[in-house]
């Protein structure tokens, strides 16, 4: 794996939750992007079928996971 290959640091079926995590990472100086942000789909009765993924460069994965964990503790 290369240092700049994208790595998933957060998954959610809720687009807005994933977007907030991406924005939080960006605000902390960790470049991130939302993968599958244009995908739509749902399974009747079960809700959204798409997992929105927040991606960062492999070199930023540890920092991103630490920031996410800190926010979850609050």
Residue pairs with C-beta under 8 A, 6 or more apart in sequence:
1 58
2 58
3 57
3 58
3 59
4 57
4 58
4 59
5 57
5 58
6 33
6 35
6 55
6 56
6 57
6 58
7 55
7 56
7 57
7 58
7 61
8 35
8 53
8 54
8 55
9 25
9 32
9 54
9 55
9 56
9 61
9 64
9 65
9 68
10 18
10 21
10 53
10 54
10 64
10 68
11 18
11 51
11 52
11 53
11 54
12 18
12 21
12 51
12 52
13 47
13 48
13 49
13 50
13 51
13 52
14 48
14 52
15 37
15 52
17 52
18 34
18 37
18 52
18 53
18 54
19 34
19 37
19 52
21 32
21 54
21 68
21 71
22 32
22 33
22 34
22 54
24 67
24 68
24 71
25 31
25 32
25 54
25 56
25 64
25 67
25 68
26 32
28 67
30 56
30 60
30 63
30 64
30 67
31 56
31 57
31 60
32 54
32 55
32 56
32 60
32 64
33 54
33 55
34 52
34 53
34 54
34 55
35 52
35 53
35 54
35 55
36 50
36 51
36 52
36 53
37 52
39 50
39 52
40 50
41 48
41 49
41 50
42 48
42 49
43 49
54 64
56 64
